[in-house]
Every structure is written in C-alpha cells, then in structure tokens.
Amino acid sequence: MGTSTATRSTVTDVQVQETKPGPQTTEFWLAIFGNAIGIAQLTGVWEYLPSGQNRWVLMAIAIINALYAVGRGQAKSGVGFLTAERRR
C-alpha cells in the first residue's frame, strides 16, 4: 500500500479591506428604510396594517437587521470578493 501525504494550502499575509463604508452601501439604506417604515407602523404614524398585525412588522424589522448584519460581516471579511490569488 502506498502512503499519501495531505497538503493543505494556507493564505498568509492577506489584508482584508472592506468594500465600502456602511453608509455608501445599498443594504445600509434598505435597512434604514425598512426600519423607518416599521417604526412608523408600530407608532401609528403610518397604519398600513391593522394594529393586531404588528408582530409581523417586528419580525420583518428583525429579519432586515439580521440580513444587514450578515451582509456587513461578509463585506468586512471579504466573502464573495476573493480573487484567484487569494483562493490559492
């Protein structure tokens, strides 16, 4: 039987640079817009849904904020923007 050696590629000295600052991104403004609409609904300023449906508004706000947090985390870590050299 032959023996095999496993090789592992490592990335060293990689400087991760954020793609854009938060306020210059689309997801930032979508999160702000979504939060503003949700707060307007919850406070009664804009009653698009009956007040008994506010749990869905709260859920939508939570999902919007979670997606924004994930998107910013990916942007800061460079996920999705790996070049061929960084993959080696």
Secondary structure, DSSP 8 states (H G I E B T S, - for coil): ------------S-----SS-GGGSHHHHHHHHHHHHHHHHHHTSS-SS-GGGHHHHHHHHHHHHHHHHHHHHHHHHTTT---HHHH-
